[in-house]
Amino acid sequence: MTSLESANPAPQLPDVTQLVVGVLGGTGDQGRGLAYRLAKAGQQVIIGSRSAERAESAAAELGLGVRGMDNASTARQSDIVIIAVPWDGHGELLAALAGELAGKIVVDCVNPLGFDKQGAYALTPEEGSAAQQAAALLPDSRVTAAFHHLSAVLLQDPQIATIDTDVLVLGDERAATDVVQALTDRIPGMRGIYAGRLRNAHQVESLVANLISVNRRYKAHAGLRVTDV
């Protein structure tokens, strides 16, 4: 092995270029930012919202071929569906869309957090995490978790060409997590890293509270890097 060869070669990941990605909560900051970055990378993207008109308006603002639809239509017409809704509406939305999401790869990036005068703190859902709640509500879907630690500010800024960060990807099915890693790798600067099964999602979701504290103290938009991989 030469000094230029990695001791940990990247696994062969699937081709995801033809897959349609739906973003439920795509009119919010995080969802809109993810939709923008994926569309800019050449992915087919649909923004979902409770209001089809609101989704269509947001899609028109983004351009890049992004389409806007109501949540149910977005779920039906997508191959991969990213859940980027507020935590307080998470369970209700997924329960309502269980049929439309059956058979789909679902990527949950919701962070259950509370806020008080001391800042952000992690909540513990009854199921253990938002991702585990998704898995319980969507027994016929292929549930994964990813995109928790990304700055919505950076995602939406068209002046920023690359976002240098790793994305922790969790899930119980190797084929599904490989697809999510491959999707992540399409965004310049990002790298998908497998980080365990869904039972480990709580600490990944909770870490966002720490990053919020970092960002407030240092006036930053902090991300993560995994070393030696």
Backbone hydrogen bonds, N-H to C=O, Kabsch-Sander energy under -0.5 kcal/mol:
donor,donor_aa,acceptor,acceptor_aa,energy
5,E,2,T,-1.2
13,L,11,P,-0.6
16,V,14,P,-0.6
19,L,16,V,-1.6
21,V,44,Q,-3.1
22,G,20,V,-0.5
22,G,80,I,-3.1
23,V,46,I,-2.5
24,L,22,G,-0.6
24,L,82,I,-2.6
25,G,23,V,-0.5
25,G,48,G,-1.3
26,G,23,V,-1.1
26,G,48,G,-1.6
28,G,25,G,-1.5
31,G,25,G,-0.5
32,R,28,G,-2.8
33,G,29,D,-2.1
34,L,30,Q,-2.4
35,A,31,G,-2.5
36,Y,32,R,-2.4
37,R,33,G,-2.3
38,L,34,L,-2.5
39,A,35,A,-2.4
40,K,36,Y,-2.6
41,A,37,R,-1.3
42,G,39,A,-1.6
43,Q,38,L,-2.6
44,Q,19,L,-0.8
45,V,43,Q,-0.5
46,I,21,V,-2.6
47,I,67,R,-3.5
48,G,23,V,-2.8
49,S,69,M,-1.2
52,A,50,R,-0.6
55,A,51,S,-2.1
56,E,52,A,-2.7
57,S,53,E,-2.2
58,A,54,R,-2.2
59,A,55,A,-2.4
60,A,56,E,-2.2
61,E,57,S,-1.8
62,L,58,A,-1.8
63,G,59,A,-2.4
66,V,63,G,-2.3
67,R,45,V,-2.1
69,M,47,I,-2.6
71,N,49,S,-1.4
74,T,70,D,-2.4
75,A,71,N,-2.5
76,R,72,A,-2.1
77,Q,73,S,-2.2
78,S,74,T,-0.7
78,S,75,A,-0.7
79,D,20,V,-2.5
80,I,20,V,-2.1
81,V,105,I,-2.8
82,I,22,G,-3.4
82,I,80,I,-0.5
83,I,107,V,-3.0
84,A,24,L,-2.8
84,A,82,I,-0.7
89,G,86,P,-1.6
90,H,87,W,-1.3
91,G,87,W,-0.5
93,L,89,G,-2.0
94,L,90,H,-2.2
95,A,91,G,-2.4
96,A,92,E,-1.7
97,L,93,L,-1.3
98,A,95,A,-0.8
101,L,97,L,-2.2
102,A,98,A,-0.5
102,A,99,G,-0.9
103,G,140,D,-2.9
104,K,101,L,-1.9
105,I,79,D,-1.6
106,V,104,K,-0.7
106,V,142,R,-1.8
107,V,81,V,-3.1
108,D,106,V,-0.7
108,D,144,T,-2.5
109,C,83,I,-2.1
109,C,107,V,-0.6
113,L,111,N,-1.0
114,G,121,Y,-3.1
116,D,119,G,-2.0
119,G,116,D,-1.8
121,Y,114,G,-2.4
123,L,112,P,-2.5
128,G,125,P,-1.4
133,Q,129,S,-1.9
134,A,130,A,-2.5
135,A,131,A,-2.2
136,A,132,Q,-2.0
137,L,133,Q,-2.2
138,L,134,A,-1.8
141,S,138,L,-1.9
142,R,104,K,-3.0
143,V,141,S,-0.9
144,T,106,V,-3.3
145,A,170,L,-2.2
146,A,108,D,-1.5
150,L,147,F,-0.6
152,A,150,L,-0.5
155,L,151,S,-2.4
156,Q,152,A,-1.8
157,D,153,V,-0.7
157,D,154,L,-0.8
160,I,157,D,-1.7
161,A,159,Q,-0.7
163,I,188,P,-2.2
164,D,162,T,-0.6
165,T,163,I,-1.3
165,T,189,G,-1.1
166,D,224,L,-3.1
167,V,191,R,-3.0
168,L,166,D,-0.5
169,V,193,I,-3.0
170,L,145,A,-2.7
171,G,196,G,-2.0
172,D,143,V,-0.6
177,T,173,E,-2.2
178,D,174,R,-2.3
179,V,175,A,-1.6
180,V,176,A,-2.0
181,Q,177,T,-2.5
182,A,178,D,-2.4
183,L,179,V,-2.3
184,T,180,V,-2.4
185,D,181,Q,-2.4
186,R,182,A,-0.6
186,R,183,L,-1.0
187,I,184,T,-1.7
190,M,187,I,-2.1
191,R,165,T,-1.2
193,I,167,V,-2.9
195,A,169,V,-3.1
200,N,197,R,-2.3
201,A,198,L,-2.2
204,V,200,N,-0.8
205,E,201,A,-2.7
206,S,202,H,-2.8
207,L,203,Q,-1.4
208,V,205,E,-1.2
209,A,206,S,-1.7
210,N,206,S,-0.6
211,L,207,L,-2.0
212,I,208,V,-2.4
213,S,209,A,-1.5
214,V,210,N,-2.2
215,N,211,L,-2.9
216,R,212,I,-2.2
217,R,213,S,-2.2
218,Y,214,V,-2.7
219,K,215,N,-1.1
220,A,215,N,-1.1
227,T,225,R,-0.5
229,V,226,V,-0.5
